[in-house]
Amino acid sequence: MDPLMPPPVRRIALDREPTVVGRSSNGSGSGLAPTVTAPAVEGEERVKRPPAREVLERMRIEGVWLAYGERWVVRDVSLPVRRGEVLALIGASGSGKTTLLRSLNRLTEITAGAVRAGQVTLDGEEIAQIEVNSLRRRVAMVFQQPNPFPMSIFENVAYALREEHPPGGRRKRLSRKELEPRVIDALARAGLYEEVAGNLDHPALRLSGGQQQRLCIARALAVKPEVLLLDEPCSALDPISTATIEDLIVGLRESVAIVIVTHNLQQAMRVADHVAFMHLGELVEYGPSEQVFDHPREARTKEYVSGAFG
């Protein structure tokens, strides 16, 4: 065959006109994609989970502006962060989600020229008045890429506990026997202990990606934070590991307030109780997950969840 000639066209004969099957009303049908006017998450199976036993506000973001140098990247955002709920921050890249998340434990301050206006409080106290290491134990962060330390599984979790500073006293180096119950408790809360119970002295870097991320969550939980910040925690993981961590997030909301940044709208719908949609640094819409995805009030929210941009 002449290499410059196009490949032959193969035609399939049909004895009738093809029929386009629409998506079933419950999302379980085998039809093609919905029309472009339907929201991207419409028809997804919603997991009906019971509300948390208690909802308690732990942080409040009030009229917050954030800038790097002269460029404002977050503009006048106000939100509650409550134990008993998962708050998802959604929006296109560059919308200010991660900057807002990082400001909640003052990680934005490590960037030269970062400026904040407005108030962020933890249990009613402005976070700028809280010693930064103490704040970061109370408002813990788990990052996009798993970052276990090059040490054993046990020592990864124990490290966080050894760094605790007792109020008004000298730090005492705890023995392994003293640390072990707390390490096991943190691993259990992160849904990892049963998988590693006989291998606590094995190198953490030998764990799978999903296990490494749960180890990082265990390390954050070890010091019993009041708020857990998750920055795209599943973006580097396979679907099975993602599902495991999503189930973990939903279970943890009873004991810790959770804020998650995610680009995955289906993930936000699966795990979030409330959703905040941000666009170009502004908070466009905030509300219960079902309302934001199924009945958005703002045109920009409807366009985003329908896949018109992002």
N, C-alpha and C positions, 0 to 999 in steps of 0.2 A: 504494500500500500504506500502511495506517495505520502511522505511525512508531512507535506504541506497541506494535504487535503483534510478537511474536517472529518471526524468519525461519522459512520453511518447513523442515520436516524432510525430508531426502532419504534414502531407504532404498535400499540396493543388494541386489538379490536374488541369493542364492547357491544353487547347485544341490547343495551339500554343506556339512557343518559345516567351519568353518575349522580348520586344523591349526597349532598353535604349534610352530615349529621351534626346537629347542634349539641352543645354541652348540656348534659342533664341538669335538672334543677338542683340536685344535691352534690354536683361536682364529681360523682362517681362514674359517670358514663364514659364511653370511649370515643366521644366526638372530637372534632377538631377544635382548634383554638377559638375563643369567643370573638365576636366582632370588636373592633378597636374602641367602641364606646363603652364596653364593659370593663369595670375595674380589674386590674391584673390579679387581685386576690379574691375576686368574686367567685363563689362556688367552692372555695377551699373548705375542706372538712374542719369545723371548729371543734376543738376539744373542750367540752364543758367541764370546767373544774370548779370545785366549790370555792367560795371566797375564803380568804384567810380568816383565822379565828379572831385576830385583832389587827387593826390598822392604826399605826402610830407615826406621826410626822417626826422625822429625824433631822432633815435638812430643809432649808428654804432658800431658794434663789430669788432675789428680789431686785428687779430693775438693773440687771447685770449687763455691763458693757465690757468687752474685752478687746484689746488692741495689741498689735505688734508694731512698735514705732508709731507712725501716724496712720496706720491702716486698721480701722475697726473691723474685726472679724465676727464679733457677736454684738448684737444691738438690742438692748432693753428687754432682756429675757427674764421672766418670772415663772417659777415652777416649784411645786412641793416635791419632796423625796420622802417616801413613807415606807416604813417596815410593814410587811404584809402585802406589798405590791411590787411588781416589776415595772419600771418606767423605761420605755424604749425611746431613744432619740433616733429619728429617721430623717433622711434628706439626701440630696445629691452630694457628691464630693465637693468640698469647698463651702459647705453650708454652715460650718462652725460647730458641728456636733462634737467632734473630738476635742476641740479647744475648750468648749464648755465643760465637757467631762473632766478634762485634765485640770481645770481650774478648781474643781471641787475638793481636791487635796493639795492644791497649790503647786502642781507640777508645771503649770505654765510659767511660774516664776523663774525656772531655770533657763528660760529663753531670754536673751538680752533684749531689752526694750519692751518687754511685756508689761501691760498696764491693765488694771481692773478698776471699774467704777461700779457702784451698786453694792448690795450686801449679799453675802453667802453665810448662813448661820448653821451651826451644828448644835442641836439641842438648845437653841436660842442664843448661842454665843458666836460672835463673828469669828470666822476661821482665821482671819489675819491676826487675832489675838491669841491663838492657840499655838504652842510650840510645834514647829513643823514636823518633827519626828513623831510626836504624840498624835498629831492630826493624821499622819499617814498610817498609823496603826489603827486609828478609829475609822478612817475612810480609806480602805485598801483598794489597790488597783491591780487588775489582771490585764495583760497586754495582748495584742493581736497574735504575735508569735510566742509560743511557749518558751519560757526562759529559765528552765531549771538550772541550778548551780552545778558545777562539775564536782559533785560530791554524792554521797549515798542518798537514797530515798529518805531515810530517817533524818539525816543531817540537813536536808533541804527544809524540812518542816521545823526541826529543832532550831535551826539558825534564827528563824523569826522569834522563837520563844527566848533564846539566849540574848537577843538584842533588846528585850524589854528592860525598861528602867523603872524600878519601883519608886513610887512617889516618896520624896523626902528621905531616901536612903541610898546606900551604896549597892551597886549591882552585884548579885551573888551568882557565881557560875553554877548552874544546876547540873546535877548528875544525870546520866542516862536513865537511871531508875526513876528519878523525879520527873523527867521529861516524857517518858514513854507513854503514860496514860493520855497526855495531852496531844502527843503526836498521833496516836492511834485514833483519838476522837476526831482530830482534824481530817485525817485520811478517810475516816468513815463518813464524815459529813460531806466530803467531796466525792463520795461514791467510789473510792479507790482501794480501800483497805482490804477487801476480800480478794482483790486481784494481786496484791503485793505482800500479803501477810507473812509469807515465808521468805521474803526477799528484801527486807527493809534495809539491809546493808549492801544491796546491789547498787551499782551506779545509776543515778537517775537518768543519765543520757542514753541508757539502753532501753528505756521505756518507749512505747509507741507515741506518736504525736498527740493522740487524744489522751493517753495516760499522762504525758508530760503536762498537758494543759490542766488536767484535774489535779496534778501534783501542785501546780502553781496556785490553783484555787485553794487547795488544802493549806499551803503556806500562808496565803492571805487570811484564811479563816482561823488559823491557829491562835492568833492573838485576840480572837473574838471581836472583830470590828462591828461598828454599828451600821456602816454603809459599805457595799461592795460595788466597785466600778468595773465594768467589763467593756473593753474596747475591741469590738469585732472578735470575740473570743473563739469563734468557730470558722473564721474565714480560711484558715490553713488546714482544716480537718476534713476527713472523709465523711460521707453522710451518716454512717453508723456512729462514729465518735460525736458528730454534731448532735444527733438525737439523744445520746447519753447525756451530753452537757446541757441540752435544753431541758431534759427532765430534771436534772440537778438544779438548774436555775429556778424552776417552778417550785421545787421542794424547799429551797433555801429561803424563799421570800417570807416564810413564817418567822424566821429568826433574824433576818438582816434585810435592810432596805437595799434594793438592787437597781442600778442604772446601767443599761446596756446600750451601746452604740452599734447599730447594725445597718448594712445596706440591703439585707435580705428581708423583703417585706413579709414573706411567708413566715420567716423566723419570728419577726416582731409580732405577727398575729398569733403565733403559737405560744409565745412565752409572756407577752406583755399584758398587764392589766390596764395601764394607761400609756398613751403614745403622744410624743411631742414631735411635730413635723416642723423642721427648720429649712429655710431657704434664704441663701445669701446673707446669713447671719441673723435673720429675724425668725422669731417664733411665729409661725403662720397659724398653727392650730394645735390645741392640746385637748385631750379628752379620753374617755374610755376607748379601749382598742376597737370594740365593735362599732362604736359611733364613727371613729376616724376612718376606718376602712370601708364600712358599709354605707354610711350617710355623712360624708364630710361636709362641713358647713362652707368651707372656702374653696373657690374655684381652683386655686393653685394646688390644694391638697388633692382634689379630685383628679387633676391632671397627673400628679405624681403617682398616686396609687394605681392609676389606670395605665401607667407606663408611657405616658405622653412625653415625659422627659426624665432624666436621671442618669 
